[in-house]
């Protein structure tokens, strides 16, 4: 019957991958600023006064291209990462939906948690490579590496360093984000027609992304510091990384880069989810016209 068609998993993965590329490319400079702020270090050695100062410093010292260091490696990882995250959440939600298409809140959380768990397979190698590329300015020029050199240097084990921290960030993030997105979208949907506009989808995704990113910033700070070059040698483990950050810099160190992170993740997921929904709609309409 028309309207009953569900995208098969392989198409969900393809649609999610394209959506991720669009969203990531659009907001990458903000992600660069966020990473530099979070890695800016100990008391007495703060490199930037804030997001604006960081942005200006990158432009002055590295040019516009410096804002996109690591983008290529990020896109290589973000395609499967967003594909898995968006597709798995969508698939699990479909499996848990009631006959009338509604879904219980606890099942929305479960779908998000499943998506967050599965995506780390792709996320961790991409994240650690991206971080190393974004922080190349902190090492002597002779020691700087390309993406392929970083991957070779780290090896498989090194690429999954800090995976526990990535899970600690991404599973709760997805448990917050996806239910928030679906409920904000539902709130903005026209109650008479049951339809939602592109702008409303974008607003729902952006609001949910900002909320989840703000709440999960402490996990992102610990992950960033542990995964940067020298992080393992300096901290030993994730727990010690958190303890040392608290001891040396205090509570607010865990919220370094929170504003750029929220400004990054909000639009990223707003754009990505809008692209995802538009592609799903297009494929579904095309399928139904051919029936």
SEVEXBA-251370 format. One record per residue (C-alpha): residue in three letters; x, y, z. Coordinates in pm, whole numbers, plus 50000, padded with zeros to 5 digits. Last residue first. Example, Ala and Ser with C-alpha at 12.3 -4.5 7.8 and 13.67 -1.06 7.14 Angstrom:
! residues 2
ser513674989450714;ala512304955050780;
END
This chain:
! residues 291
unk504105009049186;unk506665031549014;unk505225063349164;unk505495047449510;unk509205040349469;unk509995075649351;unk508075090549641;unk509945068249888;unk513345076849735;unk512565114249751;unk511195112950106;unk514215093450229;unk516515118550058;unk514695147650219;unk514755130950562;unk518505124450547;unk519295159550418;unk517245174150704;unk518995150350943;unk522435161050822;unk521655198450825;unk520205198451177;unk522815173351286;unk525685195951180;unk523815227951275;unk523545216951641;unk526835197951659;unk529025227451564;unk527445256251760;unk527105232352053;unk530775222852023;unk531785259351966;unk529895268652288;unk531225239252491;unk534845244552382;unk536085241752735;unk533275227652948;unk535325201853134;unk537855229053218;unk535025245953410;unk535345221753701;unk538985228653789;unk542155233253591;unk544895212653754;unk542915189253979;unk539875185653751;unk541985178953439;unk544195155253636;unk541185135353758;unk539605133353411;unk542845121353254;unk543345097353543;unk539995081253469;unk540755079253097;unk544035060653137;unk547795066253140;unk547485104153158;unk550635118352999;unk551785088052798;unk548275081152669;unk547735117752580;unk551075122252403;unk549415129752068;unk545725137452126;unk543435108552221;unk543385114252597;unk542835151652569;unk540035148552314;unk538275120552502;unk538355139752830;unk536975171052661;unk534275151252474;unk533075134652794;unk532795169052959;unk530885182552652;unk528055156852678;unk525305179652813;unk526135207852570;unk526345184752269;unk523015167952348;unk521155201052378;unk522825217352077;unk522095186951859;unk518455185651968;unk517945222551887;unk519715219451551;unk517765188251451;unk514415204051540;unk515275237051368;unk516355219251049;unk513205197951049;unk511145229751099;unk512935246850808;unk512375216850580;unk508655217850661;unk506635193350870;unk503375176150775;unk500735159850996;unk498075179250807;unk495985191651100;unk498585189651378;unk501215208451171;unk504525194651298;unk506575216751532;unk505845195651842;unk506515163751647;unk509885177651531;unk510735186951890;unk509765151451992;unk511735134051716;unk514815155451772;unk514805151652151;unk514385113752121;unk517315112751875;unk519665135652067;unk519505123852426;unk520095086552376;unk522425095452088;unk524605116352319;unk524425089852593;unk525885064352346;unk528325088852186;unk530215102252488;unk530835071452699;unk531275051652376;unk533985076152265;unk535585074152607;unk535645036152586;unk537175038952240;unk540065058552393;unk542635041552174;unk540875024651883;unk543205038551618;unk546145028751837;unk545204991951831;unk544804992051452;unk548135009451390;unk548985043751528;unk551935051651301;unk550235038050987;unk547075058351056;unk549125089551130;unk551175084850813;unk547995081250605;unk546555113250751;unk549765132650686;unk552325137450959;unk554115165751139;unk557435157551309;unk559645180251095;unk557255209251153;unk557655207051530;unk554395197551709;unk551515219951823;unk550485230251470;unk549585193951394;unk546635196551635;unk543845193851376;unk545615164751208;unk545985145351534;unk542365152051622;unk541135140451280;unk543085107951308;unk541685101351658;unk538145109151547;unk538225088451227;unk539615057651404;unk536985061751681;unk533925069451470;unk533645039251241;unk533235012051504;unk531865039551730;unk528695040351515;unk527255008251656;unk527025019952017;unk525495053651932;unk522875037751706;unk521905012551974;unk521625040352233;unk519415060952002;unk517065031751936;unk516875024352311;unk516055060952388;unk513265060852129;unk512065028052281;unk511825044352623;unk509805072752467;unk507225048852322;unk506765048851945;unk503865059051722;unk503375045151370;unk499785033351426;unk500924996951436;unk503415004551713;unk507005013251633;unk509854992251777;unk511184977951449;unk510795011451272;unk512715028651555;unk515475002551522;unk515785009951149;unk515875047851188;unk518435046251470;unk520555021851269;unk520375043350954;unk521245076351119;unk524205063751323;unk525515038551067;unk525455062550771;unk526735090650993;unk529785069851086;unk530195053250744;unk530465087250571;unk532085104950867;unk535255084350851;unk536395093450501;unk534915128050555;unk537055132950866;unk540215122350688;unk539525148050416;unk538585174750671;unk541795170250873;unk542935206250838;unk539925226550719;unk540295257950932;unk544005258550848;unk543105263250482;unk541825298250563;unk545345308750663;unk547625291050907;unk548905317851145;unk546405346151099;unk543375324351020;unk544095300751309;unk544585329951548;unk541355346851437;unk539325315151503;unk540995310051843;unk540375346251943;unk536705342651844;unk536325309652035;unk537965322452355;unk541125337252504;unk543345312052327;unk546625294752403;unk546115287252771;unk549485277652917;unk549295291953266;unk546865265653377;unk547085234653158;unk546015227352805;unk544605241752486;unk543265207952377;unk539615217552429;unk540075251252258;unk541805236451952;unk539095209951915;unk536235235051931;unk537895258551681;unk538335229951432;unk534725219151483;unk533605254451396;unk535645253051074;unk533985219350989;unk530365232050987;unk529255228650624;unk531545199750533;unk530185179150821;unk526515184250731;unk526825175550362;unk529095145650422;unk526805132250694;unk523715134450475;unk525485115250198;unk526395087450442;unk522885086150590;unk521305081950245;unk523665053650158;unk523105036250493;unk519325040050465;unk519525025450115;unk521384994850242;unk518874990950526;unk515814988850299;unk513695020550286;unk510215014850421;unk507135015350197;unk503795016650380;unk502795050850243;unk501175035949935;unk500005000050000;
END
